[in-house]
Amino acid sequence: MGETAAIGRFKSAAAYARHNGTAPLPVRSSNRARHRLSRTGNRQLNAALHRISIT
């Protein structure tokens, strides 16, 4: 997890999730509130977290 550097620089878990691209984005269509995956953030860190969760 060398891509993160100092974890203390993030003020919350949500800020860290946004940094690595795992935070869902709200999408509103008519009266339905849905979420979709974020395409932003650190893609290498996101891939590492994905590999960790799969194994």
C-alpha positions as CSV (number, residue, x, y, z in Angstrom):
1,M,0.0,0.0,0.0
2,G,2.8,2.4,-0.8
3,E,0.5,4.4,-3.0
4,T,-1.4,5.7,0.1
5,A,1.6,7.4,1.8
6,A,0.5,8.7,5.2
7,I,-3.1,7.5,6.0
8,G,-3.4,10.4,8.5
9,R,-3.8,12.9,5.7
10,F,-7.3,11.6,5.0
11,K,-9.9,13.1,7.4
12,S,-12.3,10.1,7.2
13,A,-12.7,6.7,5.6
14,A,-15.0,8.3,3.0
15,A,-12.2,10.6,1.9
16,Y,-9.8,7.6,1.6
17,A,-12.5,5.7,-0.4
18,R,-12.8,8.7,-2.8
19,H,-9.0,8.8,-3.2
20,N,-8.7,5.2,-4.3
21,G,-11.9,5.2,-6.4
22,T,-14.0,2.8,-4.3
23,A,-16.6,5.3,-3.2
24,P,-19.9,5.0,-5.0
25,L,-21.3,8.0,-6.9
26,P,-24.9,8.9,-6.5
27,V,-26.9,8.9,-9.7
28,R,-30.4,10.3,-9.7
29,S,-32.8,9.3,-12.4
30,S,-36.4,10.4,-12.0
31,N,-37.5,9.3,-8.5
32,R,-34.8,6.5,-8.1
33,A,-31.6,7.1,-6.2
34,R,-28.9,4.7,-7.4
35,H,-25.2,4.4,-7.2
36,R,-22.5,3.6,-9.7
37,L,-18.8,2.9,-9.6
38,S,-16.4,5.8,-9.7
39,R,-13.9,5.9,-12.6
40,T,-11.7,8.4,-10.8
41,G,-9.1,8.0,-8.1
42,N,-5.9,6.1,-7.9
43,R,-6.4,3.1,-10.2
44,Q,-3.3,1.2,-9.1
45,L,-4.5,1.4,-5.5
46,N,-8.0,0.4,-6.6
47,A,-6.6,-2.7,-8.4
48,A,-4.6,-3.7,-5.4
49,L,-7.6,-3.5,-3.1
50,H,-9.6,-5.5,-5.6
51,R,-6.9,-8.3,-5.7
52,I,-6.9,-8.3,-1.9
53,S,-10.7,-8.7,-1.7
54,I,-10.7,-11.5,-4.3
55,T,-8.0,-13.6,-2.6
